[in-house]
Amino acid sequence: MKLDRKKIILLFLFLLAFTVSLFGCHDQQTGVQPTGERENYAAKQVLVKFHDKTSEQAISNIQEKLELKTVKVISQPKNLYLMEILAGDSVEEMAKQLRECPEVLQAEPNYMVNIN
């Protein structure tokens, strides 16, 4: 089946409008207005997973440099930490800065999950 350019563009616009109608509307239950990313997370908190061989000193150096403090070590052998942002950086910006560190395997906001 051969589709001409105009039909492909119309199909794309229809799919885009359908996607926006599903995901771009106000959430009636939580009152959260989605903006493309999920934004219901704890303020000033990030979850950070370090590579297995990352030393405590290296973690401490990263915390000092980025102005973070450990709230809780969630899993010591797995190097998963809940950290609080002490400086004025946004959660998204801090997660981005952490992901740029070679010692960090993963960094994400501390998302809140509601079970209804």
LINWO-V529820 format. One record per residue. N is the residue number from 1. RES is the residue in one small letter. SS is DSSP state (a for helix, b for strand, c for the rest). PHI is phi in radians with two decimals (NA if undefined). D_LAST is the distance of its C-alpha to the last C-alpha in Angstrom with 1 decimal. Layout:
# LINWO-V529820
n:N res:RES ss:SS phi:PHI d_last:D_LAST
n:N res:RES ss:SS phi:PHI d_last:D_LAST
This chain:
# LINWO-V529820
n:1 res:m ss:c phi:NA d_last:45.1
n:2 res:k ss:c phi:-1.75 d_last:46.3
n:3 res:l ss:c phi:-1.84 d_last:44.2
n:4 res:d ss:c phi:-1.40 d_last:46.1
n:5 res:r ss:a phi:-1.02 d_last:44.9
n:6 res:k ss:a phi:-1.11 d_last:44.0
n:7 res:k ss:a phi:-1.16 d_last:41.7
n:8 res:i ss:a phi:-1.14 d_last:39.9
n:9 res:i ss:a phi:-1.11 d_last:39.4
n:10 res:l ss:a phi:-1.08 d_last:38.1
n:11 res:l ss:a phi:-1.10 d_last:35.7
n:12 res:f ss:a phi:-1.06 d_last:34.4
n:13 res:l ss:a phi:-1.10 d_last:34.0
n:14 res:f ss:a phi:-1.10 d_last:32.1
n:15 res:l ss:a phi:-1.12 d_last:29.7
n:16 res:l ss:a phi:-1.11 d_last:29.3
n:17 res:a ss:a phi:-1.10 d_last:28.6
n:18 res:f ss:a phi:-1.13 d_last:26.0
n:19 res:t ss:a phi:-1.10 d_last:24.2
n:20 res:v ss:a phi:-1.08 d_last:24.3
n:21 res:s ss:a phi:-1.15 d_last:23.0
n:22 res:l ss:a phi:-1.36 d_last:19.9
n:23 res:f ss:a phi:-1.93 d_last:19.1
n:24 res:g ss:c phi:-1.76 d_last:21.3
n:25 res:c ss:c phi:-1.77 d_last:19.8
n:26 res:h ss:b phi:-1.18 d_last:18.0
n:27 res:d ss:c phi:-1.40 d_last:14.2
n:28 res:q ss:c phi:-1.18 d_last:13.6
n:29 res:q ss:c phi:-1.34 d_last:10.2
n:30 res:t ss:c phi:-1.74 d_last:11.3
n:31 res:g ss:c phi:1.33 d_last:15.0
n:32 res:v ss:c phi:-1.54 d_last:15.9
n:33 res:q ss:b phi:-1.68 d_last:18.9
n:34 res:p ss:c phi:-1.12 d_last:19.1
n:35 res:t ss:c phi:-2.27 d_last:22.6
n:36 res:g ss:c phi:1.78 d_last:22.7
n:37 res:e ss:c phi:-2.07 d_last:21.1
n:38 res:r ss:c phi:-1.34 d_last:17.7
n:39 res:e ss:c phi:-2.02 d_last:18.4
n:40 res:n ss:c phi:-1.71 d_last:15.5
n:41 res:y ss:b phi:-2.38 d_last:17.2
n:42 res:a ss:b phi:-1.18 d_last:18.9
n:43 res:a ss:b phi:-1.16 d_last:22.2
n:44 res:k ss:b phi:1.08 d_last:25.3
n:45 res:q ss:b phi:-2.27 d_last:23.8
n:46 res:v ss:b phi:-2.33 d_last:24.4
n:47 res:l ss:b phi:-1.74 d_last:23.9
n:48 res:v ss:b phi:-2.22 d_last:27.3
n:49 res:k ss:b phi:-1.94 d_last:28.5
n:50 res:f ss:b phi:-1.65 d_last:32.3
n:51 res:h ss:c phi:-1.06 d_last:34.6
n:52 res:d ss:c phi:-0.96 d_last:35.5
n:53 res:k ss:c phi:-1.62 d_last:39.0
n:54 res:t ss:c phi:-1.29 d_last:38.2
n:55 res:s ss:c phi:-1.37 d_last:40.0
n:56 res:e ss:a phi:-1.08 d_last:38.8
n:57 res:q ss:a phi:-1.13 d_last:41.5
n:58 res:a ss:a phi:-1.12 d_last:40.2
n:59 res:i ss:a phi:-1.11 d_last:36.7
n:60 res:s ss:a phi:-1.06 d_last:38.3
n:61 res:n ss:a phi:-1.11 d_last:40.5
n:62 res:i ss:a phi:-1.12 d_last:37.5
n:63 res:q ss:a phi:-1.07 d_last:35.8
n:64 res:e ss:a phi:-1.15 d_last:39.0
n:65 res:k ss:a phi:-1.10 d_last:39.7
n:66 res:l ss:a phi:-1.72 d_last:36.3
n:67 res:e ss:c phi:1.03 d_last:35.8
n:68 res:l ss:b phi:-2.15 d_last:32.8
n:69 res:k ss:b phi:-2.40 d_last:32.1
n:70 res:t ss:b phi:-1.30 d_last:30.3
n:71 res:v ss:b phi:-1.57 d_last:27.4
n:72 res:k ss:b phi:-2.79 d_last:26.6
n:73 res:v ss:b phi:-1.57 d_last:28.0
n:74 res:i ss:b phi:-1.36 d_last:25.0
n:75 res:s ss:b phi:-2.62 d_last:27.2
n:76 res:q ss:c phi:-1.11 d_last:30.9
n:77 res:p ss:c phi:-1.11 d_last:32.3
n:78 res:k ss:c phi:-1.63 d_last:29.9
n:79 res:n ss:c phi:1.00 d_last:30.7
n:80 res:l ss:b phi:-1.88 d_last:27.2
n:81 res:y ss:b phi:-2.17 d_last:27.2
n:82 res:l ss:b phi:-1.72 d_last:24.9
n:83 res:m ss:b phi:-2.16 d_last:27.3
n:84 res:e ss:b phi:-1.79 d_last:27.6
n:85 res:i ss:b phi:-1.50 d_last:29.5
n:86 res:l ss:c phi:-1.57 d_last:32.5
n:87 res:a ss:c phi:-1.50 d_last:34.2
n:88 res:g ss:c phi:-1.52 d_last:33.3
n:89 res:d ss:c phi:-1.13 d_last:32.0
n:90 res:s ss:c phi:-1.27 d_last:28.7
n:91 res:v ss:a phi:-1.07 d_last:26.0
n:92 res:e ss:a phi:-1.11 d_last:26.7
n:93 res:e ss:a phi:-1.15 d_last:30.4
n:94 res:m ss:a phi:-1.13 d_last:30.2
n:95 res:a ss:a phi:-1.06 d_last:28.3
n:96 res:k ss:a phi:-1.11 d_last:30.9
n:97 res:q ss:a phi:-1.07 d_last:33.8
n:98 res:l ss:a phi:-1.12 d_last:32.4
n:99 res:r ss:a phi:-1.10 d_last:32.2
n:100 res:e ss:c phi:-1.38 d_last:35.9
n:101 res:c ss:c phi:-1.35 d_last:36.9
n:102 res:p ss:c phi:-1.12 d_last:38.4
n:103 res:e ss:c phi:-1.36 d_last:37.0
n:104 res:v ss:b phi:-1.64 d_last:33.3
n:105 res:l ss:b phi:-1.50 d_last:31.6
n:106 res:q ss:b phi:-2.70 d_last:28.3
n:107 res:a ss:b phi:-2.54 d_last:26.9
n:108 res:e ss:b phi:-2.50 d_last:23.6
n:109 res:p ss:b phi:-1.05 d_last:21.7
n:110 res:n ss:b phi:-1.49 d_last:19.2
n:111 res:y ss:b phi:-1.12 d_last:16.0
n:112 res:m ss:c phi:-1.70 d_last:12.9
n:113 res:v ss:c phi:-2.06 d_last:9.7
n:114 res:n ss:c phi:-1.80 d_last:6.2
n:115 res:i ss:c phi:-1.88 d_last:3.8
n:116 res:n ss:c phi:-1.73 d_last:0.0
